[in-house]
Structure formats: structure tokens, C-alpha cells
Amino acid sequence: MKKSILIIDDDIELCRLLKKCMETEGYNADVAHTGIEGLNLINTQDYQLIILDIMMPEMDGISTLTHIRETKNTPVLMLTAKDNEMDKVLGLKLGADDYITKPFSLSELTARVQSLIRRYVVLGAEPKKPHCMVFGSLVIDPSYMRVTYNKKDISLTGKEYDLLYFLASNPGQIFTKKQIYQNVWQDEYAYDDNNIMVHIRRLRKKIEPDPENPIYILTAWGMGYKFNGDVGNE
């Protein structure tokens, strides 16, 4: 049976292009040009993926996403404007599974669509609610992509959260930069050490009591990084 995709975007020409692209890849594709129209379709049909634009009149993508997550666990791929970091972060915190920045290539879009649908089908449409991870004063709540330290919210970008969640999900395990890049960025490693180091440094500034002497994200010299899961459990 063909997988079904719903495209919600007020750009008629873009929707026509995306629909043709998805159908060429073997998917059924429906189109809605408003958030309300999209929600009506979601309530009457089952989809394996929703492609959702943020910038729409009347009901924007963030509001639409909020309504979707009230009843559905369907993967949502957000279409975001260039350099609009706050929309990306807010979308991820509200339950978006991934985002792609306009303008984008159809090959990149297709790869992300295939990845999200594959994970959705393999893991099941209704995965169990993940438990909070507690490491001393640091709490990571995957259900809401929320991180707190001493009960105060820590504002993280989507990639910073992905990086922290990946490391914290495997406490004590040393990961090379290549492994981190492939798992967090989900792309082939291009020896982009600086990108990883910058994100590690920013993350430490936000979650470490003393970023110069980290207790959570530790450097394994000559190998990579690991998350110290023993903090607060000594």
C-alpha cells in the first residue's frame, strides 16, 4: 500500500511541485492551502507524513502543528524561512520531527521525507512516551524537548537539543566526531570538526555550572566526547 503525505502550504505553485515530486517517488500526496483545510483532512484520513509550512495566513504553521499534536503522532516536516532560528526551535519544541529551510533542493526534501517515514513505520505510529532523564540538577524531558537546570528552563536550538539528547541517551559511551555528526546531523561526515566543537562549546555554556570545567559533556582526548551520567548519582 502506498504511503500518504499531506502538504500544507499556501504557495500554490510550490504545492503543485511538491505533490508531483512525492508522487514521482511513489507516494500518494494531498494538498491543503490553509491550516484549517489541512486539519480537516488530517481528521478524516491517515497520513504517514505531513509537510507543513510555517508562514501561512489566518492560521500559521506553528498553530496548526499545535492542533495536530493534540490528537496525532504523525511525523511533521516543517518548511521554514531562511535564518528564522526561533521558528525552528519553537516548532521542534512543539513536536515537529524535522525542518528544512527554503530554498531547498527536491533531493534533500525527498531524503528527509524517506527518513521520517521509515522511522515512523519501523517504530510504530504510537511510540511510548519517553521518560525524563535526570542527571543531578539537569533534567531532559524528551516529550516536550525541554531542558531544565535547577528547575529553570534552558533555551536550546534544535541542533543543540539533538546533540545533548544523543549524548545523554548513551551515558558513559565515547563517541567520535564522525559518529556524532552522522547521528545528530544525519549526514555523511565531511570532517567538519569546527561545527561540532562550536555546538559543544555553546551547549556547555548553557548547561554546565562551570563551562571551563564541564561535568556533563566530557572530552575524551584523542577520541571524542562522552556524557557523564553519574552526576547526581554518586
N, C-alpha and C positions, 0 to 999 in steps of 0.2 A: 504494500500500500504506500502511495506517495505521501511524503511529509508535507504538511501545510504550513505556510508562512503568511503572516499578516503584516502589511506595510502601512504605517500610519504617518502620513506626511501631507502637508497642504500644497507642496510643489507637484503639480500635475505631471509635468514632463519628467521629473525625476522618478515619480512613482511608475510611470509607464516604462522607463528604462530599467528600474529595479525589478519590476514584475517580469519583464522579458528575460532579464538575466537569471532570475530564480527559476523560471520555467525552463530555460535552456539547461540548467543544472539538474532538472528532474523533479523540481518541487511544484506543488500547487501554490499559487500566490493570489491572495486577495488584497484589495487596496481600500483604504479609508482616508479621506482628506481632512477629517476633523477628529479630535479626541473622542467626542461623543459618538460619532459614527463607528469609530474603532471599538469602543466599549460595547456597543450594541452587537457587533459581530463576535466579539470575544465571549459574550454571554450566550450566544446561540451556536457557536462552533468551537471545535477543539483545534488548537494550533500547537505546533512544536517549536515555534519561534515567532517573536514579534519584533519587527524593526520599527523603532519609534523615534520620530524627530522631536527635538526639544522645542524649537521655535515655531509655534503654531498659534493662530489667533483663537480667541474665545477660551479654549482650554489648552494650555500648553502641555508639553510632553511630561514635565515633572508632575503636574496634577493628574494627568492620565495614568502615569506609572503608579501613583499612589492608589488610585482606584483599582488598577489591575491587581496590585499586591494584596488587596483586601480579600480576594477570592481565588486568585490564580498563582501558580508557581512556574508558569511558562517562562522560559528564558527570554530576556529582553535585551536587544542590542540598540543602544542609544546613538542617534546621529547628532553630533554636537558641532557648534561653530568653532572656528579656529581660535585658540588661545582663551577659550572660556573655561578656565580651570574650575571655577566654583560650580558651574552646572554639572561638570563631570563628577566632582566629588559628591554633590548632593544626590545625583542620580544613582551613584553606586551605593550610597548610604541608604537610599530608599528602596534598594532591591534590584537595580539594573545589574545585569550579568557582565556586560562589556559595553564599550563605546568605541566609536570610530569618528574621526574628525573630518569634516568637509573642508576641502575637496578630498575624495578618496578614490582609489582605483577599484574597479569591479573585481579584480583578482583578490585584493586584500579583503574586500567585503565578503566574497564567496568563501574564503578561507575561514574567516571568523564565524560565518553562518554555519559552515560544516562542523567546526569545532564545538560550538554551542549546542547544536542539535545532537551531535554524537554523545556529549556529556549528559545531556538531558535524557536520551534514550537509555544509555548504559546505567546511569544512576537511578533512573526511575522518575516519574513525574512528581512524586510526593516524597522527597527525601526527608529523613528525620531531622527535626530541629537540632542544630548543633549546640553543644554545651559551651558555656563561657569558660575561658581559660584564665586561671588566676595564678599570678606569679607575684606574691607579696602584695605590693600596692598597685601593681599593674594588672588591669583586667581587660581582656579582649572578648567582646561579645560578637561572634560571627553572625548571629541572627539579624543584627542591625548594623553590622560593620562599625561598631562603636568601640572606642578605646578610651579607658579612663586611667588616671593615675591619682592616687589619694582621693578617689571619688570625684575627680574633676575631669571633664571631657577634654580629650586631646584631639585637636584638629589635624587630620592627616589627609594627604592627597590620596587618590585612588591607588597609585603605584606604591606609595609608602605603606598603605594598609596591606596591599598584596604581599609586599616584601616581609612585613612584620608577621603577618598571618602564616606565611610559608615557613619562616624560620621557627616561629613559636609552635607550630604544629609538629615539629620534629626536634624537640629539645635535646640538646647534647650532641646532635649529629652535625658533623662538619661538612659544609657544602663548598665546593669550589666556585669561583666566579662564573664559570661556564654553566654549572648546574643551576646556580641562582638565576642566571639570565634566561636559561631555557625554560625554567619552571615559572618564573614571575613575569618575564616579558613574553613568554611563549613564542620565542623566535629563535632562529639559529644564532649561535654565539658569534659575534663579529669582533671579539677582543676589545669590547667596549668597556674596559675596566673603569674608566673615569665615570661613566654613567652610574655604575653600581656603587662606586665609592661615594659619589655625591649623595645618592639616596641613603646610604648607610649613615653618612655624616648628618644629614638632615633628620633622619629618624632618631639618632642618638640625642640630638639637641632637644627633641620633643619628649622622649620617654625616659631618658637617663637622668638620675639625680645629679650626676656629675659626668657630663658628656666626655670629658677628657680621661675619665677613669670609669668606663662603662661596666655595668654589672649584668646587663641583659644581653646585648649583642656583642659578643666577644670575637676578637680577631685570632684566628689560628694561623700564626705566622708561617708563611710559605705555602699555606694550603687554602685558606678561605675564611669563612665565618661560621659561627655557631650561636645558637640561642641557649642561654643559661636558664634551664628550667628549675633550678634548685633555689632560686631567690625566694625567700619567704617560707621555704620548706625545710630549712636546716633544723 
